[in-house]
């Protein structure tokens, strides 16, 4: 069993404990909620709120709030553990990929079938962690539409939008995976996600845009959602390429996708019909952050 597997096994036990803790807190909460409901029934039956029941309700609500906060903390702990497990799995995959995972042979790595790749990208978008902050806490960089910090460096295995040379066009934006970053040259080495093991690019930092690491909730963090009319780079459905697009409508819930209009000269108005794109695959490169609208 590898070191990664040992750590993952321990974290799975921690996750089990966190889930059990959350369930215990929920059971306590249900008792208080039941007491609140009974108290309200009694008040309605008597058609008055006596000082006794007013005091009792205040205590019940206070206890229910405390129980809810404890349950929330347990659930957050579980989500953090899941993120750690996913990171370890990614580290294991990268270690196997770049340190002789194929028995020391020089055979080229196999290219992933396109259907499998598309399914993987969709699952990655759906399982992107949801940012859940405390009341008044602002979402961090790389949450939804919040850009990365100026000194941020993506880690090996991170998915990014990368501007690369193209034979058909002058340049194009592709979905890529970070292999490494050279601090001296300030350049990334990235692999085209659609040509794993075949197409590697060395790019300056300004040509690489990290993808969001958290989904944003439109209800609690609307500032982390791109507004309608924002010019973006969005991953065209069923492809691994980013194209210029305009936000047509925002996601209404954290599970929803953006609806975007891709720039397309084959249509009379220069834009495609609206198409859905997940939060994970909508970015704004630094040179586009000037607030231009359609």
HUHU-V381312 format. One record per run of one state. SS is the DSSP state (H for helix, E for strand, L for the rest). FROM is the first residue (numbers start at 1). LEN is the number of residues. If there is no record, write none. Layout:
BEGIN
SS&FROM&LEN ; SS&FROM&LEN
END
This chain:
BEGIN
L&1&2 ; H&3&44 ; L&47&4 ; H&51&48 ; L&99&15 ; H&114&13 ; L&127&3 ; E&130&1 ; L&131&12 ; E&143&1 ; L&144&15 ; E&159&7 ; L&166&5 ; E&171&12 ; L&183&4 ; E&187&6 ; H&193&3 ; L&196&4 ; E&200&5 ; H&205&3 ; E&208&3 ; L&211&3 ; E&214&2 ; L&216&6 ; H&222&3 ; L&225&5 ; E&230&6 ; L&236&5 ; E&241&9 ; L&250&8 ; E&258&6 ; L&264&7 ; E&271&1 ; L&272&3 ; E&275&3 ; L&278&1 ; H&279&3 ; E&282&2 ; L&284&2 ; H&286&3 ; L&289&4 ; E&293&1 ; L&294&1
END
